[in-house]
Amino acid sequence: MTQVVNLQQKFGLFADHWHPRVVGELNGQQVKLAKLQGEFTWHAHAEEDELFLVIAGELQMRFRDRTEIVRAGEFIIVPRGVEHCPVALSEVQVMLFEPASTVNTGAVRESRTRDTLERI
């Protein structure tokens, strides 16, 4: 079924951080929304590339050799196998595009690992 998705309305449905929600699916990929705040876990995804599109705020994407700043209206693609650590000094709203198989913490298991995601 074809429908328009309003991002701000969807972001208004949740307040927690580091818990992605699925808002769409296409060709084996999921479109996810998440609110980020603070520092996440260093991790990598062996088989999946990830795209982080910043909707609001400013995201620091830390890599072992540098940090990239991603502002609202910009995106960054993290290639498979590259260790990274997202950091949000204040709340950031992001849209993620990644294969449906992607676990948010890669091979790392911790309290923020989400094996299954809510669809909103």
Buried (B, 14 or more C-beta within 10 A) or exposed (E): EEEEEEEEEBBEEBEEBBBBBBBBEEEEBBBBBBBBBEBBBBBBBEEBBBBBBBBBBBBBBBEEEEEBEBEBEEBBEBEBEEEBBBBBEEEBBBBBBBBEEBBBBBEBEEEBBBEEBEEB
